[in-house]
Amino acid sequence: MKKLIVKFTAILAIIAVPLVAYEEGVDYIRLQRSLPVERGTLTKVFSYACPYCYKYDKSVIPKVMSKLDGVKFIPYHLKTKGELGNSVSEIFAVLIAIDNENGIDLLSDESKFKKAKFAIYKAYHDNGERWNNGKNKDDFLNQILSVVGVSTDEFEKRLKDFSVITMLSDWDNGYAVAQLQGVPALVVDGRYLINTQNIRSLDDLAKLITKLQSHD
């Protein structure tokens, strides 16, 4: 009887716990200036030089995106961070454009963007590579472009593409977002910045993203 009472009490306690109520100003904030992205998106503002951005790309983003149906992932790299921030942004923009042309998801192992991103992360964070404090730019470019099979000539040519120029310009909007709470910064539909410090689990993050996408 005591066991039954304990179980019954536990059930009542579970039923009594209210659903998580996400609060503006606590769990997320509405950006005064939205990012120029479409609805149904999750944007990650990040820097290759940020160790937490690396951890998020390894352990958080792929898992939470697998819980979201029909949500598009959009990376926004900050050129203002790290010794080679501008060069990294240019590489990422070119490779994202190539992936988009080929219809390859940016989270796929086939993605040139993903391959280059993790090659840079590993070199910088795991191996301590700094490319002579960013002075060896050519060596850096050759090293990363060789990983994805893109020649320097093709890279330089694609830097002039309208889609790449537009992408790099759009990414400049990420700096104002990063100033609010640092990086990585997660933005839903370009309008809602998630307070990642209040996230309790991957399921919780996925639920919050889904809730924010239901807003008008």
C-alpha positions in Angstrom: 0.0 0.0 0.0 2.8 2.4 0.9 4.4 1.7 -2.5 1.2 2.4 -4.3 0.7 5.7 -2.4 4.3 6.8 -3.3 3.7 6.0 -7.0 0.4 7.8 -6.9 1.9 10.8 -5.3 4.7 10.9 -7.9 2.2 10.8 -10.7 0.2 13.6 -9.2 3.5 15.6 -8.9 4.2 15.1 -12.6 0.7 16.1 -13.6 0.9 19.2 -11.4 4.1 20.4 -13.0 3.1 23.1 -15.6 4.4 23.1 -19.1 7.5 25.2 -19.6 6.4 28.8 -20.2 9.0 30.7 -22.2 9.2 34.4 -21.3 10.4 37.3 -23.5 13.3 39.1 -21.9 14.2 35.9 -20.0 14.4 33.0 -22.4 14.7 35.1 -25.6 14.6 38.7 -26.7 13.0 40.3 -29.8 15.7 42.0 -31.9 15.1 45.6 -32.7 16.6 45.0 -36.1 15.9 41.6 -37.7 18.5 39.7 -39.6 17.8 39.5 -43.4 16.8 35.9 -43.4 13.6 34.0 -44.3 11.1 32.5 -41.9 11.5 28.9 -40.8 15.2 29.4 -40.1 17.7 29.1 -37.3 20.7 31.4 -37.6 23.9 30.8 -35.7 26.2 33.8 -35.4 29.6 32.5 -34.7 33.4 32.8 -35.0 36.0 30.2 -35.9 38.0 31.6 -32.9 35.3 30.9 -30.4 35.7 27.6 -28.5 32.0 27.5 -27.5 31.1 27.9 -31.2 33.2 24.8 -31.9 31.5 22.9 -29.1 28.0 23.9 -30.4 28.8 22.8 -33.9 30.0 19.5 -32.6 27.4 18.6 -30.1 24.4 21.0 -30.1 23.5 22.2 -33.6 23.3 18.8 -35.4 21.3 17.3 -32.6 18.8 20.1 -32.2 18.3 20.5 -35.9 17.4 16.8 -36.1 14.5 17.5 -33.8 13.2 20.4 -35.9 11.0 19.6 -38.9 11.4 21.9 -41.9 13.8 24.4 -40.3 16.7 25.7 -42.4 20.1 26.2 -40.7 21.9 29.5 -41.6 25.4 30.3 -40.5 26.6 33.9 -40.0 30.3 34.1 -39.5 31.9 37.2 -37.9 34.8 38.6 -39.8 35.8 40.8 -36.8 36.9 37.9 -34.6 40.2 36.1 -34.8 43.4 36.8 -36.6 42.0 35.6 -39.9 38.3 36.4 -39.4 37.9 38.2 -42.8 39.6 35.4 -44.7 37.6 32.7 -42.9 34.3 34.6 -43.8 35.3 34.7 -47.4 36.1 31.0 -47.5 32.8 30.1 -45.8 30.7 32.3 -48.1 32.3 30.8 -51.2 31.8 27.3 -50.0 28.3 27.9 -48.8 27.5 29.2 -52.3 29.0 26.1 -53.9 27.0 23.8 -51.5 23.8 25.7 -52.3 24.4 25.3 -56.1 24.9 21.6 -55.6 21.8 21.3 -53.3 24.0 20.0 -50.4 22.7 20.6 -46.8 25.3 22.6 -44.8 25.1 20.1 -42.0 25.8 17.1 -44.3 29.2 15.4 -44.2 29.3 16.1 -48.0 29.2 19.9 -47.4 32.4 21.7 -48.4 31.4 24.4 -45.9 31.3 21.9 -43.0 34.6 20.2 -44.0 36.4 23.6 -44.1 34.7 24.7 -40.9 35.9 21.7 -38.9 39.3 21.8 -40.5 39.7 25.3 -39.3 38.2 24.6 -35.8 40.6 21.6 -35.3 43.7 23.4 -36.5 42.9 26.5 -34.3 41.5 24.9 -31.2 42.9 21.4 -31.1 46.3 22.0 -32.6 46.9 25.6 -31.6 47.7 26.8 -35.1 47.7 30.5 -35.6 49.4 30.8 -39.0 51.9 33.2 -37.6 49.3 35.4 -36.0 47.4 35.6 -39.3 50.4 36.8 -41.3 50.6 33.6 -43.3 47.3 34.2 -45.1 48.3 32.4 -48.3 49.4 29.3 -46.4 46.1 29.3 -44.5 44.1 29.6 -47.7 46.0 26.9 -49.5 45.7 24.6 -46.5 41.9 25.0 -46.1 41.0 25.1 -49.8 43.0 21.9 -50.4 40.8 20.1 -47.8 37.7 20.8 -49.9 39.2 20.5 -53.4 38.8 24.1 -54.4 41.6 25.9 -56.3 42.7 29.4 -55.4 41.8 30.6 -58.9 38.2 29.3 -58.4 38.1 30.8 -54.9 39.2 34.2 -56.2 36.7 34.1 -59.1 33.8 33.1 -56.8 34.5 36.0 -54.4 33.1 38.2 -57.2 29.8 36.3 -57.4 26.8 38.4 -56.4 25.5 35.7 -54.0 28.9 35.7 -52.2 29.1 39.4 -52.0 25.5 39.6 -50.7 26.1 36.9 -48.1 29.2 38.6 -46.7 27.3 41.9 -46.5 24.4 40.2 -44.7 26.8 38.7 -42.2 27.8 42.1 -41.1 24.4 42.3 -39.4 25.5 39.6 -37.0 27.9 41.8 -35.2 25.1 43.8 -33.5 23.5 40.4 -32.4 26.8 39.2 -31.0 27.2 42.4 -28.9 24.0 41.5 -27.0 25.3 38.2 -25.4 28.4 37.1 -27.3 28.8 34.0 -29.5 27.5 31.6 -30.4 24.2 33.4 -30.8 21.1 31.6 -32.0 18.4 33.6 -33.8 15.0 32.2 -34.8 13.5 33.5 -38.0 15.9 36.4 -37.9 13.9 38.0 -35.1 14.3 36.2 -31.8 17.6 35.9 -30.0 17.7 32.9 -27.7 19.2 33.3 -24.2 21.3 30.1 -24.3 22.2 30.4 -20.6 18.6 29.5 -19.8 18.5 26.4 -22.0 18.1 23.2 -19.9 18.4 20.5 -22.6 18.4 20.0 -26.3 14.7 19.1 -26.2 14.1 22.4 -24.3 16.0 24.3 -27.0 14.0 22.6 -29.8 10.7 23.4 -28.1 11.7 27.0 -27.7 12.6 27.3 -31.3 9.3 25.7 -32.4 7.4 28.1 -30.1 9.1 31.2 -31.5 8.4 30.1 -35.0 4.7 30.1 -34.2 4.8 33.8 -33.3 3.2 36.2 -35.7 
